[in-house]
Amino acid sequence: MLQRITRYAEEKGLLAQGDRLVIGVSGGADSMCLLLVLAELRKSHALALHVVHVHHGIRGEEADRDAAFVEETCRSLEVPCRVVRVPVPELAREQGIGLEEAGRNARRRCFLEEALRVGANKICLAHHRDDQAETVLFRALRGTGIRGLAGMAPLSRPFAEPVAVVRPLLCVGRAEILEFLRAAGQSWREDSTNGTDAYTRNFLRNQVFPLLRQVNPQAELHLAQLAEQAGSFAEWTEAELAEVYENAVRGDTLRIAAVQELPDAPRREVLLRWLRALSGENRDWNALHAEEVERLMRGQTGREVCLPYGVRLVREYDRICRKSAETPEAFPTVRLDLERDGFAEIELTGNQKLRISLKERKKEEAIPKNKYTKWFDYDKIGQELSIRTRRAGDYLNISVNGGRKRLQDYFVDARIPADERGSLPLLTAGSLVLWVVGYRTSESCRVDDDTRRVLAAELWKADKDKGRRI
């Protein structure tokens, strides 16, 4: 396996003589394998190694033991190690994001800071072939294009600073990594949260991929090969797409004629690239948002669409223009982690509050029938929950069999005034709207006789110094 990783690193230009590397090491099997491999290559490639372990402040004594384990291993290998403690739960609450995203952001920041501190030119991460397969499937399920199917690049430069990110283990799978560690007599730490399916990636890893392997034992390998092919194709088309983009886009304006005759895939890639440029965000944009812009291109002059990150677009004759927001966002997006917190209270406009709680279902307890209290079967939801305003691609399930209706179509059918639609609070699971607060709910997550856990949502309104339910 060591020879395969070395050959892969050479083919992809991941390692060079004299590199100074920062290695992200959690103590898990993957990062321990990466550490051993680079320690083995240290002499032949004249590598300078620096390990960073990020303590997320989440798992108490278990996390403390992980940090101590990494430090002890680094001492035995004579590799400098720095443990950085970051209050991830606090950051997640302050930024209104999930723990997983907050942790990922914290690690990226810590790795880059260490690279700049020690003068490293590369950050080494331990993502392997099975991680790549999960990434490809996750993006495909959310809706993505060719570039999204390329998954994680072996070598990328995501920072403004001249520090590259490399992933030397993308050529090997998890089983090979474990075999390598056992043969080397190297132990590792297991993160207890990997066993829970609360996070989407854990659900894919623990529930979906075992089923896929029943269809094809090499499911992960084939998805990783798809990523490789998609990445090569994306590189090949980059020059042509760049030329189309330059011709079509003038800052906040898109010339319709320059893209409308393109085949679907390159047109949507150009549109997504424009949306990323408008928002300054690379994440969360997918094919559904590109489709919204395409509908706008086919629509009448004056038609508008509201997209994530405050991007509002309007059709003006032969072009699509960004429209300045007339009013600030009604309230920021709040991501919910009920597995951890069990309860959340969100401040809305008009002195209103939305209270969300997770509780066990009691058979004798009657399901509320009033307009401002709704129950949902929590175990049917399956995606990250948020309280937010509308986005392109939002929909309601209008039947238990999965029949859908676009949120925009529901607004029209329900005769909700256009100037109110952008400020209505929504309880969502991805693009599925569970509840248009104060209006209708989706059918797909209703409480039934088999419900074990209930997601209870209540709209409250402040009454002087006392809160009262609406």
C-alpha positions as CSV (number, residue, x, y, z in Angstrom):
1,M,0.0,0.0,0.0
2,L,2.9,2.4,0.8
3,Q,4.2,2.0,-2.8
4,R,0.8,2.7,-4.2
5,I,0.3,5.8,-2.2
6,T,3.9,7.0,-3.1
7,R,3.2,6.4,-6.8
8,Y,-0.2,8.2,-6.6
9,A,1.4,11.2,-4.8
10,E,4.1,11.4,-7.6
11,E,1.5,11.1,-10.4
12,K,-0.7,13.8,-8.9
13,G,2.2,16.1,-7.8
14,L,1.2,15.9,-4.2
15,L,4.7,15.6,-2.6
16,A,8.0,17.1,-3.6
17,Q,11.5,17.0,-2.2
18,G,11.9,19.3,0.7
19,D,8.2,19.9,1.3
20,R,7.2,21.3,4.7
21,L,3.9,19.7,5.6
22,V,1.1,20.3,8.2
23,I,-0.8,17.1,8.9
24,G,-4.3,17.1,10.3
25,V,-4.4,14.2,12.8
26,S,-7.5,13.4,14.8
27,G,-6.2,10.1,16.1
28,G,-8.6,8.0,14.0
29,A,-7.4,5.2,11.7
30,D,-7.3,7.4,8.6
31,S,-5.2,10.2,10.0
32,M,-2.9,7.7,11.8
33,C,-2.3,5.9,8.5
34,L,-1.4,9.3,6.9
35,L,1.0,10.1,9.7
36,L,2.8,6.8,9.5
37,V,3.0,7.0,5.7
38,L,4.5,10.5,5.7
39,A,6.9,9.6,8.6
40,E,8.1,6.7,6.4
41,L,8.6,9.0,3.4
42,R,10.2,11.7,5.6
43,K,13.8,10.7,4.9
44,S,13.6,9.8,1.2
45,H,11.7,13.0,0.4
46,A,13.4,15.3,2.9
47,L,10.0,16.2,4.4
48,A,9.5,18.4,7.4
49,L,6.4,17.3,9.3
50,H,4.2,19.3,11.7
51,V,1.0,17.7,13.2
52,V,-2.1,19.6,14.3
53,H,-4.8,18.0,16.4
54,V,-8.0,20.1,16.8
55,H,-9.8,19.5,20.1
56,H,-13.5,20.4,19.4
57,G,-14.6,20.7,23.0
58,I,-17.5,18.3,22.4
59,R,-16.8,14.8,23.7
60,G,-15.3,15.6,27.1
61,E,-12.8,13.1,28.5
62,E,-12.9,11.0,25.4
63,A,-11.6,14.0,23.3
64,D,-9.0,14.7,26.0
65,R,-7.8,11.1,25.6
66,D,-7.7,11.5,21.8
67,A,-5.5,14.5,22.1
68,A,-3.1,12.8,24.5
69,F,-2.9,9.8,22.2
70,V,-1.9,11.9,19.2
71,E,0.7,13.8,21.3
72,E,2.2,10.5,22.6
73,T,2.3,9.0,19.1
74,C,4.0,12.1,17.7
75,R,6.6,12.0,20.4
76,S,7.4,8.4,19.5
77,L,7.8,9.4,15.9
78,E,9.7,12.6,16.7
79,V,7.2,14.7,14.9
80,P,6.3,18.2,16.4
81,C,2.6,18.2,17.5
82,R,0.4,21.1,18.4
83,V,-3.0,20.6,20.0
84,V,-5.5,23.4,19.4
85,R,-8.6,23.7,21.5
86,V,-11.7,25.3,19.8
87,P,-15.1,25.7,21.4
88,V,-17.0,24.3,18.4
89,P,-20.5,24.2,20.0
90,E,-20.2,27.9,21.0
91,L,-19.1,28.8,17.4
92,A,-22.0,26.8,16.0
93,R,-24.5,28.7,18.1
94,E,-22.9,32.1,17.4
95,Q,-22.9,31.4,13.6
96,G,-26.2,29.6,13.4
97,I,-24.7,26.5,11.8
98,G,-24.5,22.9,12.6
99,L,-21.8,21.3,14.7
100,E,-20.4,19.4,11.7
101,E,-20.0,22.5,9.6
102,A,-18.6,24.5,12.5
103,G,-16.0,21.8,13.2
104,R,-14.9,21.6,9.6
105,N,-14.5,25.4,9.5
106,A,-12.5,25.4,12.7
107,R,-10.2,22.6,11.4
108,R,-9.5,24.5,8.2
109,R,-8.7,27.7,10.0
110,C,-6.4,25.9,12.5
111,F,-4.5,24.0,9.8
112,L,-3.9,27.1,7.8
113,E,-2.8,29.1,10.8
114,E,-0.3,26.4,11.7
115,A,1.0,26.3,8.1
116,L,1.6,30.0,8.1
117,R,3.2,29.8,11.5
118,V,5.7,27.2,10.6
119,G,6.2,28.2,6.9
120,A,4.6,25.0,5.5
121,N,3.7,24.9,1.8
122,K,1.1,22.1,2.0
123,I,-1.6,20.8,4.4
124,C,-2.1,17.0,4.3
125,L,-5.6,15.6,5.0
126,A,-6.5,11.9,5.4
127,H,-9.5,11.6,3.2
128,H,-9.5,8.2,1.4
129,R,-11.3,6.5,-1.4
130,D,-14.4,5.6,0.6
131,D,-14.7,9.2,1.8
132,Q,-14.6,10.2,-1.9
133,A,-17.4,7.8,-2.7
134,E,-19.5,9.3,0.2
135,T,-18.8,12.8,-1.1
136,V,-19.9,11.9,-4.7
137,L,-23.1,10.2,-3.5
138,F,-23.9,13.0,-1.0
139,R,-23.5,15.7,-3.7
140,A,-25.5,13.7,-6.3
141,L,-28.4,13.3,-3.8
142,R,-28.4,17.1,-3.1
143,G,-28.2,17.9,-6.8
144,T,-24.9,18.8,-8.4
145,G,-23.1,19.0,-11.8
146,I,-20.0,17.5,-13.3
147,R,-17.7,19.6,-11.1
148,G,-19.6,18.4,-8.0
149,L,-19.2,14.8,-9.1
150,A,-15.5,15.3,-9.2
151,G,-15.6,15.2,-5.4
152,M,-12.5,16.1,-3.4
153,A,-9.4,17.1,-5.5
154,P,-6.1,15.3,-4.7
155,L,-4.5,18.8,-4.8
156,S,-6.3,22.1,-4.4
157,R,-5.6,25.7,-3.4
158,P,-8.6,26.9,-1.4
159,F,-6.8,29.7,0.4
160,A,-5.7,33.1,-0.7
161,E,-2.3,32.2,0.9
162,P,0.1,30.0,-1.2
163,V,-0.6,26.9,0.8
164,A,-1.9,23.8,-1.1
165,V,-4.2,21.1,0.4
166,V,-3.2,17.5,-0.6
167,R,-5.0,14.2,0.0
168,P,-2.5,11.4,-0.6
169,L,-4.9,8.6,0.6
170,L,-7.5,9.0,-2.1
171,C,-6.1,6.0,-3.9
172,V,-6.8,3.6,-1.0
173,G,-9.9,2.4,0.8
174,R,-10.8,2.1,4.5
175,A,-10.2,-1.7,4.6
176,E,-6.7,-1.3,3.3
177,I,-5.9,1.4,5.8
178,L,-7.0,-0.8,8.7
179,E,-4.9,-3.7,7.3
180,F,-1.9,-1.4,7.0
181,L,-2.3,-0.2,10.6
182,R,-2.7,-3.7,12.0
183,A,0.4,-4.9,10.1
184,A,2.4,-1.9,11.5
185,G,1.1,-2.6,15.1
186,Q,-0.3,0.9,15.2
187,S,-3.4,1.5,17.3
188,W,-5.9,4.3,16.7
189,R,-8.8,6.1,18.4
190,E,-12.5,5.6,17.5
191,D,-14.8,8.6,17.7
192,S,-18.0,7.6,19.4
193,T,-20.1,10.0,17.4
194,N,-19.3,8.0,14.2
195,G,-21.8,5.4,15.3
196,T,-24.8,7.8,15.3
197,D,-26.8,8.4,12.1
198,A,-27.7,12.0,13.1
199,Y,-25.3,13.4,10.5
200,T,-26.0,12.7,6.9
201,R,-22.5,11.4,6.1
202,N,-22.8,8.9,9.0
203,F,-26.2,7.8,7.7
204,L,-24.7,7.2,4.2
205,R,-21.7,5.3,5.7
206,N,-23.6,3.2,8.2
207,Q,-26.9,2.6,6.4
208,V,-26.7,3.3,2.7
209,F,-23.3,2.0,1.6
210,P,-23.9,-1.5,3.2
211,L,-27.0,-1.8,1.0
212,L,-25.1,-0.6,-2.1
213,R,-22.4,-3.2,-1.5
214,Q,-25.1,-5.8,-1.7
215,V,-25.7,-4.6,-5.2
216,N,-22.0,-4.3,-6.0
217,P,-19.2,-5.0,-3.5
218,Q,-17.1,-2.4,-5.3
219,A,-19.6,0.4,-5.0
220,E,-17.1,2.8,-3.3
221,L,-14.4,2.1,-5.9
222,H,-16.7,2.8,-8.8
223,L,-18.0,6.0,-7.3
224,A,-14.4,7.1,-6.7
225,Q,-13.5,6.3,-10.3
226,L,-16.5,8.4,-11.4
227,A,-15.0,11.3,-9.4
228,E,-11.7,10.8,-11.1
229,Q,-13.3,10.8,-14.6
230,A,-15.6,13.8,-13.7
231,G,-12.5,15.7,-12.4
232,S,-10.6,15.1,-15.6
233,F,-13.6,16.1,-17.8
234,A,-14.1,19.3,-15.7
235,E,-10.4,20.2,-16.2
236,W,-10.7,19.6,-20.0
237,T,-13.8,21.8,-20.3
238,E,-12.5,24.6,-18.1
239,A,-11.0,26.7,-20.9
240,E,-14.1,26.6,-23.0
241,L,-16.4,27.3,-20.1
242,A,-14.2,30.2,-19.0
243,E,-14.5,31.7,-22.5
244,V,-18.3,31.3,-22.4
245,Y,-18.5,32.8,-18.9
246,E,-16.4,35.8,-19.9
247,N,-18.8,36.5,-22.8
248,A,-22.0,35.9,-20.8
249,V,-21.3,37.7,-17.5
250,R,-20.8,41.4,-16.9
251,G,-20.5,41.7,-13.1
252,D,-24.1,41.4,-11.8
253,T,-25.6,40.9,-15.2
254,L,-26.0,37.7,-17.3
255,R,-26.6,37.9,-21.1
256,I,-29.3,35.4,-21.9
257,A,-28.4,34.9,-25.5
258,A,-24.8,33.9,-24.6
259,V,-26.0,30.8,-22.6
260,Q,-29.5,29.8,-23.7
261,E,-28.3,27.7,-26.7
262,L,-25.7,25.8,-24.7
263,P,-26.3,22.1,-23.8
264,D,-27.8,21.7,-20.3
265,A,-24.7,20.7,-18.4
266,P,-22.3,23.5,-19.5
267,R,-25.1,26.1,-19.2
268,R,-25.8,25.1,-15.6
269,E,-22.1,25.1,-14.8
270,V,-21.9,28.7,-16.1
271,L,-25.0,29.7,-14.1
272,L,-23.7,28.1,-10.9
273,R,-20.4,29.8,-11.3
274,W,-22.2,33.1,-11.7
275,L,-24.3,32.5,-8.5
276,R,-21.1,31.6,-6.6
277,A,-19.5,34.8,-7.7
278,L,-22.6,36.9,-6.8
279,S,-22.9,35.4,-3.4
280,G,-19.2,35.0,-2.5
281,E,-20.0,31.5,-1.3
282,N,-19.0,28.2,-3.0
283,R,-21.2,25.9,-0.8
284,D,-24.9,25.2,-1.0
285,W,-25.4,26.0,-4.7
286,N,-26.8,23.1,-6.7
287,A,-28.7,22.2,-9.8
288,L,-32.0,23.3,-8.4
289,H,-30.8,26.9,-8.2
290,A,-29.5,26.7,-11.8
291,E,-33.0,25.5,-12.8
292,E,-34.5,28.6,-11.1
293,V,-32.3,30.9,-13.2
294,E,-33.3,28.9,-16.3
295,R,-37.0,29.5,-15.5
296,L,-36.3,33.1,-15.1
297,M,-34.6,33.1,-18.5
298,R,-37.8,31.7,-20.1
299,G,-40.1,34.0,-18.1
300,Q,-41.4,37.4,-18.8
301,T,-39.6,40.7,-18.2
302,G,-40.0,41.7,-14.6
303,R,-40.2,38.2,-13.1
304,E,-38.0,37.8,-10.0
305,V,-36.5,34.9,-8.0
306,C,-35.0,34.9,-4.5
307,L,-32.0,32.6,-4.0
308,P,-29.8,31.8,-1.0
309,Y,-27.4,34.4,0.5
310,G,-29.7,37.2,-0.3
311,V,-29.2,36.9,-4.1
312,R,-32.3,38.3,-5.9
313,L,-32.5,38.1,-9.6
314,V,-34.8,39.8,-12.1
315,R,-35.5,39.3,-15.8
316,E,-34.9,42.5,-17.8
317,Y,-35.6,41.9,-21.5
318,D,-32.5,40.1,-22.9
319,R,-30.6,39.8,-19.6
320,I,-30.8,38.6,-15.9
321,C,-29.7,41.2,-13.4
322,R,-29.1,41.1,-9.7
323,K,-31.6,43.2,-7.8
324,S,-30.6,45.0,-4.7
325,A,-32.5,43.8,-1.7
326,E,-35.3,46.3,-0.7
327,T,-35.5,45.0,2.8
328,P,-33.1,43.1,5.0
329,E,-33.5,39.4,5.5
330,A,-36.4,38.8,7.9
331,F,-34.2,36.6,10.2
332,P,-31.0,34.6,9.7
333,T,-31.0,30.9,9.0
334,V,-30.8,28.8,12.1
335,R,-29.7,25.2,11.8
336,L,-31.1,22.9,14.5
337,D,-29.2,20.1,16.3
338,L,-32.0,18.5,18.3
339,E,-30.0,15.3,18.9
340,R,-27.6,17.4,21.0
341,D,-29.8,20.2,22.4
342,G,-33.3,18.7,22.5
343,F,-34.8,22.2,22.4
344,A,-34.4,25.4,20.5
345,E,-36.2,28.8,20.6
346,I,-35.8,31.1,17.6
347,E,-36.7,34.8,17.6
348,L,-38.8,35.8,14.6
349,T,-40.2,39.1,13.4
350,G,-43.2,40.7,15.1
351,N,-42.2,39.6,18.6
352,Q,-42.8,36.0,17.6
353,K,-40.9,33.0,18.8
354,L,-40.7,29.5,17.4
355,R,-40.1,26.8,19.9
356,I,-38.8,23.5,18.7
357,S,-38.4,20.4,20.9
358,L,-37.6,16.7,20.5
359,K,-39.5,14.3,22.7
360,E,-40.6,10.7,23.0
361,R,-44.0,9.9,21.7
362,K,-46.6,8.9,24.4
363,K,-49.3,6.8,22.9
364,E,-52.1,8.4,25.0
365,E,-51.0,11.9,24.1
366,A,-53.3,13.6,21.5
367,I,-51.9,15.2,18.4
368,P,-52.5,19.0,18.5
369,K,-54.9,20.2,16.0
370,N,-54.5,24.0,16.3
371,K,-53.0,26.1,13.6
372,Y,-49.8,27.1,15.5
373,T,-48.7,23.8,17.0
374,K,-47.4,21.1,14.7
375,W,-46.0,17.6,15.3
376,F,-43.7,15.6,13.0
377,D,-42.2,12.1,13.1
378,Y,-38.6,13.0,13.7
379,D,-37.2,9.7,12.4
380,K,-38.8,10.2,9.0
381,I,-37.1,13.5,8.4
382,G,-33.5,12.3,7.7
383,Q,-31.9,15.7,6.9
384,E,-30.5,18.7,8.7
385,L,-33.3,20.9,10.1
386,S,-33.3,24.6,9.7
387,I,-35.5,27.6,10.4
388,R,-35.2,30.0,7.5
389,T,-36.9,31.9,4.8
390,R,-37.6,30.6,1.3
391,R,-35.0,29.4,-1.2
392,A,-35.0,28.3,-4.8
393,G,-35.9,24.6,-5.0
394,D,-38.1,24.5,-1.9
395,Y,-41.1,22.2,-2.1
396,L,-43.9,20.6,0.0
397,N,-44.9,17.0,0.0
398,I,-48.7,17.1,-0.7
399,S,-49.3,13.4,-0.4
400,V,-47.9,10.6,1.8
401,N,-46.7,8.9,-1.4
402,G,-44.2,11.7,-2.1
403,G,-46.2,14.0,-4.4
404,R,-44.6,17.4,-4.5
405,K,-45.6,21.0,-5.0
406,R,-43.1,23.8,-5.5
407,L,-43.3,26.3,-2.6
408,Q,-43.8,29.1,-5.1
409,D,-46.8,27.3,-6.6
410,Y,-48.2,26.8,-3.1
411,F,-47.8,30.5,-2.3
412,V,-49.8,31.3,-5.5
413,D,-52.5,28.7,-4.8
414,A,-52.8,29.9,-1.2
415,R,-53.0,33.5,-2.3
416,I,-50.2,34.6,0.0
417,P,-49.3,38.2,-0.9
418,A,-46.0,38.4,-2.9
419,D,-44.5,40.9,-0.5
420,E,-45.0,38.6,2.4
421,R,-43.6,35.4,1.0
422,G,-39.9,36.3,1.5
423,S,-40.4,36.9,5.2
424,L,-42.5,33.8,6.1
425,P,-40.6,31.5,8.5
426,L,-40.2,27.9,7.2
427,L,-39.2,24.7,9.1
428,T,-37.2,22.8,6.6
429,A,-35.2,19.6,6.1
430,G,-33.0,20.4,3.2
431,S,-35.3,21.7,0.4
432,L,-38.3,19.9,1.9
433,V,-40.5,22.4,3.7
434,L,-42.0,20.6,6.7
435,W,-44.1,23.6,7.8
436,V,-44.9,27.0,6.3
437,V,-45.3,28.4,9.8
438,G,-48.9,29.5,10.3
439,Y,-50.0,27.8,7.1
440,R,-49.7,24.2,5.8
441,T,-47.4,21.3,6.6
442,S,-46.0,18.5,4.4
443,E,-47.6,15.1,4.5
444,S,-44.5,13.0,4.4
445,C,-43.5,13.3,8.1
446,R,-46.8,13.0,9.8
447,V,-47.0,11.3,13.3
448,D,-48.6,7.9,13.2
449,D,-48.9,4.8,15.4
450,D,-45.3,3.8,14.7
451,T,-43.8,7.2,15.7
452,R,-41.2,6.9,18.4
453,R,-39.9,10.5,18.6
454,V,-41.9,13.7,18.0
455,L,-40.5,17.0,16.7
456,A,-42.9,19.5,18.2
457,A,-43.0,23.0,16.8
458,E,-45.0,25.9,18.5
459,L,-45.3,29.5,17.4
460,W,-45.5,31.9,20.3
461,K,-45.9,35.6,20.6
462,A,-44.5,37.9,23.3
463,D,-47.2,39.6,25.5
464,K,-45.4,42.3,27.4
465,D,-43.2,40.5,29.9
466,K,-44.9,37.2,29.5
467,G,-44.8,34.7,26.6
468,R,-48.1,33.3,25.4
469,R,-48.9,30.8,22.8
470,I,-50.7,32.1,19.7
